[in-house]
Amino acid sequence: MPEKTETKPDLLLPLETAILPAVAGTVKVRDYFKGKTTAKIATLFSEFKSRFFDKEEGPVAETIYQKYRLLHISPDRPIIDALGGEGKVTSSACAAIALLERQPDGGPGFLQTNGFANIFYAKDKKGALCAIRLGWASDGWVVDAIAVEDPLAWNGKHEIFCPVAPKV
């Protein structure tokens, strides 16, 4: 059983976990959006492109991800702190994309498709921590990246995804 990250009970509610497979080599993030992904993408915001398209990621061990429901309005820093800091929450753009590929047309699965965001924290090509926002719109997935220093506050009911342990 994976070790669960401690959270403040008034901010995040732990939900289910999922296992993401290992990535053996390196991948340039842009390659997923140039014909490699099967996910239906409605909008790919320029902020995501400028921060992640030229980034190479991998290899990555098979990893267990914990999903949390955000219970109250909060900017990123309190969420990151509640999950144990940047070192604990940092994921990859490839992990977020891998989950999109499990729900290419917005059907049921680990990501929510009800209009609320699915949020992953990953470092961009310059090493700045960003919130990667995935959301289902009626015509496909919306993908964006927002610097965690941005004063934006996420409303309750968004879900946060955090790697908790490599699978052994």
Contacts in CASP RR format, 6 or more apart in sequence:
PFRMAT RR
TARGET T0000
AUTHOR 0000-0000-0000
METHOD contacts of the structure
MODEL  1
MPEKTETKPDLLLPLETAILPAVAGTVKVRDYFKGKTTAKIATLFSEFKS
RFFDKEEGPVAETIYQKYRLLHISPDRPIIDALGGEGKVTSSACAAIALL
ERQPDGGPGFLQTNGFANIFYAKDKKGALCAIRLGWASDGWVVDAIAVED
PLAWNGKHEIFCPVAPKV
2 17 0 8 1.000
2 64 0 8 1.000
2 66 0 8 1.000
2 164 0 8 1.000
2 165 0 8 1.000
3 164 0 8 1.000
3 165 0 8 1.000
4 14 0 8 1.000
4 66 0 8 1.000
4 164 0 8 1.000
5 66 0 8 1.000
5 83 0 8 1.000
5 84 0 8 1.000
5 88 0 8 1.000
5 162 0 8 1.000
5 164 0 8 1.000
6 84 0 8 1.000
7 14 0 8 1.000
7 68 0 8 1.000
7 82 0 8 1.000
7 83 0 8 1.000
8 82 0 8 1.000
10 71 0 8 1.000
10 72 0 8 1.000
11 70 0 8 1.000
11 71 0 8 1.000
11 72 0 8 1.000
11 74 0 8 1.000
11 78 0 8 1.000
11 79 0 8 1.000
11 82 0 8 1.000
12 68 0 8 1.000
12 69 0 8 1.000
12 70 0 8 1.000
12 71 0 8 1.000
12 79 0 8 1.000
12 82 0 8 1.000
12 83 0 8 1.000
12 160 0 8 1.000
13 68 0 8 1.000
13 69 0 8 1.000
13 71 0 8 1.000
14 66 0 8 1.000
14 67 0 8 1.000
14 68 0 8 1.000
15 66 0 8 1.000
15 67 0 8 1.000
15 68 0 8 1.000
15 69 0 8 1.000
15 159 0 8 1.000
16 67 0 8 1.000
16 110 0 8 1.000
17 64 0 8 1.000
17 65 0 8 1.000
17 66 0 8 1.000
17 67 0 8 1.000
17 164 0 8 1.000
18 64 0 8 1.000
18 65 0 8 1.000
18 67 0 8 1.000
18 99 0 8 1.000
18 110 0 8 1.000
19 62 0 8 1.000
19 63 0 8 1.000
19 64 0 8 1.000
19 65 0 8 1.000
19 167 0 8 1.000
20 60 0 8 1.000
20 62 0 8 1.000
20 63 0 8 1.000
20 64 0 8 1.000
20 65 0 8 1.000
20 95 0 8 1.000
20 98 0 8 1.000
20 99 0 8 1.000
21 62 0 8 1.000
21 98 0 8 1.000
22 59 0 8 1.000
22 60 0 8 1.000
22 61 0 8 1.000
22 62 0 8 1.000
23 57 0 8 1.000
23 58 0 8 1.000
23 59 0 8 1.000
23 60 0 8 1.000
23 94 0 8 1.000
24 59 0 8 1.000
25 58 0 8 1.000
25 59 0 8 1.000
26 56 0 8 1.000
26 57 0 8 1.000
26 58 0 8 1.000
26 59 0 8 1.000
27 56 0 8 1.000
27 57 0 8 1.000
27 58 0 8 1.000
27 94 0 8 1.000
28 53 0 8 1.000
28 54 0 8 1.000
28 55 0 8 1.000
28 56 0 8 1.000
29 52 0 8 1.000
29 53 0 8 1.000
29 54 0 8 1.000
29 55 0 8 1.000
29 56 0 8 1.000
29 57 0 8 1.000
29 93 0 8 1.000
29 94 0 8 1.000
29 97 0 8 1.000
30 49 0 8 1.000
30 52 0 8 1.000
30 53 0 8 1.000
30 54 0 8 1.000
32 94 0 8 1.000
32 97 0 8 1.000
33 41 0 8 1.000
33 44 0 8 1.000
33 53 0 8 1.000
37 97 0 8 1.000
37 100 0 8 1.000
37 101 0 8 1.000
37 104 0 8 1.000
38 101 0 8 1.000
38 104 0 8 1.000
39 97 0 8 1.000
39 100 0 8 1.000
39 101 0 8 1.000
39 103 0 8 1.000
39 104 0 8 1.000
39 141 0 8 1.000
40 104 0 8 1.000
40 105 0 8 1.000
40 106 0 8 1.000
40 139 0 8 1.000
40 140 0 8 1.000
40 141 0 8 1.000
41 140 0 8 1.000
41 141 0 8 1.000
41 143 0 8 1.000
42 137 0 8 1.000
42 139 0 8 1.000
42 140 0 8 1.000
42 141 0 8 1.000
42 142 0 8 1.000
43 137 0 8 1.000
43 142 0 8 1.000
43 143 0 8 1.000
43 144 0 8 1.000
44 143 0 8 1.000
45 142 0 8 1.000
45 143 0 8 1.000
45 144 0 8 1.000
45 145 0 8 1.000
47 144 0 8 1.000
47 145 0 8 1.000
47 146 0 8 1.000
48 132 0 8 1.000
48 143 0 8 1.000
48 144 0 8 1.000
48 145 0 8 1.000
51 124 0 8 1.000
51 125 0 8 1.000
51 126 0 8 1.000
51 128 0 8 1.000
51 130 0 8 1.000
51 145 0 8 1.000
52 93 0 8 1.000
52 122 0 8 1.000
52 124 0 8 1.000
52 125 0 8 1.000
52 130 0 8 1.000
52 132 0 8 1.000
52 145 0 8 1.000
54 125 0 8 1.000
55 93 0 8 1.000
55 124 0 8 1.000
55 125 0 8 1.000
57 92 0 8 1.000
57 93 0 8 1.000
57 94 0 8 1.000
58 92 0 8 1.000
58 94 0 8 1.000
60 92 0 8 1.000
60 94 0 8 1.000
60 95 0 8 1.000
61 166 0 8 1.000
61 167 0 8 1.000
62 166 0 8 1.000
62 167 0 8 1.000
63 95 0 8 1.000
63 163 0 8 1.000
63 165 0 8 1.000
63 166 0 8 1.000
63 167 0 8 1.000
64 163 0 8 1.000
64 164 0 8 1.000
64 165 0 8 1.000
64 166 0 8 1.000
64 167 0 8 1.000
65 91 0 8 1.000
65 95 0 8 1.000
65 99 0 8 1.000
65 110 0 8 1.000
65 161 0 8 1.000
65 162 0 8 1.000
65 163 0 8 1.000
65 164 0 8 1.000
66 161 0 8 1.000
66 162 0 8 1.000
66 163 0 8 1.000
66 164 0 8 1.000
67 110 0 8 1.000
67 159 0 8 1.000
67 160 0 8 1.000
67 161 0 8 1.000
68 83 0 8 1.000
68 159 0 8 1.000
68 160 0 8 1.000
68 161 0 8 1.000
68 162 0 8 1.000
69 156 0 8 1.000
69 157 0 8 1.000
69 158 0 8 1.000
69 159 0 8 1.000
69 160 0 8 1.000
70 79 0 8 1.000
70 154 0 8 1.000
70 155 0 8 1.000
70 156 0 8 1.000
70 157 0 8 1.000
70 158 0 8 1.000
70 159 0 8 1.000
70 160 0 8 1.000
71 156 0 8 1.000
72 156 0 8 1.000
73 153 0 8 1.000
73 154 0 8 1.000
73 155 0 8 1.000
73 156 0 8 1.000
74 153 0 8 1.000
74 154 0 8 1.000
74 156 0 8 1.000
75 150 0 8 1.000
75 151 0 8 1.000
75 152 0 8 1.000
75 153 0 8 1.000
75 154 0 8 1.000
76 121 0 8 1.000
76 131 0 8 1.000
76 148 0 8 1.000
76 150 0 8 1.000
76 152 0 8 1.000
76 154 0 8 1.000
77 148 0 8 1.000
79 89 0 8 1.000
79 154 0 8 1.000
79 160 0 8 1.000
80 86 0 8 1.000
80 89 0 8 1.000
80 121 0 8 1.000
80 129 0 8 1.000
80 148 0 8 1.000
83 89 0 8 1.000
83 160 0 8 1.000
83 162 0 8 1.000
86 121 0 8 1.000
86 129 0 8 1.000
88 162 0 8 1.000
88 163 0 8 1.000
89 121 0 8 1.000
89 162 0 8 1.000
89 163 0 8 1.000
90 121 0 8 1.000
90 122 0 8 1.000
90 123 0 8 1.000
90 129 0 8 1.000
90 163 0 8 1.000
91 120 0 8 1.000
91 121 0 8 1.000
91 122 0 8 1.000
91 132 0 8 1.000
91 161 0 8 1.000
91 162 0 8 1.000
91 163 0 8 1.000
92 122 0 8 1.000
93 120 0 8 1.000
93 122 0 8 1.000
93 132 0 8 1.000
95 120 0 8 1.000
95 122 0 8 1.000
95 161 0 8 1.000
95 163 0 8 1.000
96 118 0 8 1.000
96 120 0 8 1.000
96 122 0 8 1.000
96 132 0 8 1.000
96 134 0 8 1.000
96 161 0 8 1.000
99 110 0 8 1.000
99 111 0 8 1.000
99 118 0 8 1.000
99 134 0 8 1.000
99 161 0 8 1.000
100 111 0 8 1.000
100 134 0 8 1.000
100 141 0 8 1.000
100 143 0 8 1.000
102 109 0 8 1.000
102 110 0 8 1.000
102 111 0 8 1.000
103 109 0 8 1.000
103 110 0 8 1.000
103 111 0 8 1.000
103 113 0 8 1.000
105 140 0 8 1.000
106 113 0 8 1.000
106 136 0 8 1.000
106 140 0 8 1.000
106 141 0 8 1.000
107 113 0 8 1.000
111 118 0 8 1.000
111 134 0 8 1.000
111 135 0 8 1.000
111 136 0 8 1.000
111 159 0 8 1.000
112 118 0 8 1.000
112 135 0 8 1.000
112 136 0 8 1.000
112 159 0 8 1.000
113 135 0 8 1.000
113 136 0 8 1.000
114 136 0 8 1.000
115 135 0 8 1.000
115 136 0 8 1.000
115 137 0 8 1.000
116 135 0 8 1.000
116 155 0 8 1.000
116 156 0 8 1.000
116 157 0 8 1.000
116 158 0 8 1.000
116 159 0 8 1.000
117 133 0 8 1.000
117 134 0 8 1.000
117 135 0 8 1.000
117 154 0 8 1.000
117 158 0 8 1.000
117 159 0 8 1.000
118 133 0 8 1.000
118 134 0 8 1.000
118 135 0 8 1.000
118 158 0 8 1.000
118 159 0 8 1.000
118 161 0 8 1.000
119 131 0 8 1.000
119 132 0 8 1.000
119 133 0 8 1.000
119 134 0 8 1.000
119 154 0 8 1.000
119 158 0 8 1.000
119 159 0 8 1.000
119 160 0 8 1.000
119 161 0 8 1.000
120 131 0 8 1.000
120 132 0 8 1.000
120 134 0 8 1.000
120 161 0 8 1.000
121 129 0 8 1.000
121 130 0 8 1.000
121 131 0 8 1.000
121 132 0 8 1.000
121 148 0 8 1.000
121 162 0 8 1.000
122 129 0 8 1.000
122 130 0 8 1.000
122 132 0 8 1.000
123 129 0 8 1.000
123 130 0 8 1.000
124 130 0 8 1.000
124 145 0 8 1.000
128 147 0 8 1.000
129 147 0 8 1.000
129 148 0 8 1.000
130 145 0 8 1.000
130 146 0 8 1.000
130 147 0 8 1.000
130 148 0 8 1.000
131 145 0 8 1.000
131 146 0 8 1.000
131 147 0 8 1.000
131 148 0 8 1.000
131 154 0 8 1.000
132 143 0 8 1.000
132 144 0 8 1.000
132 145 0 8 1.000
133 142 0 8 1.000
133 143 0 8 1.000
133 144 0 8 1.000
133 145 0 8 1.000
133 146 0 8 1.000
134 141 0 8 1.000
134 142 0 8 1.000
134 143 0 8 1.000
135 141 0 8 1.000
135 142 0 8 1.000
135 143 0 8 1.000
136 142 0 8 1.000
146 152 0 8 1.000
END
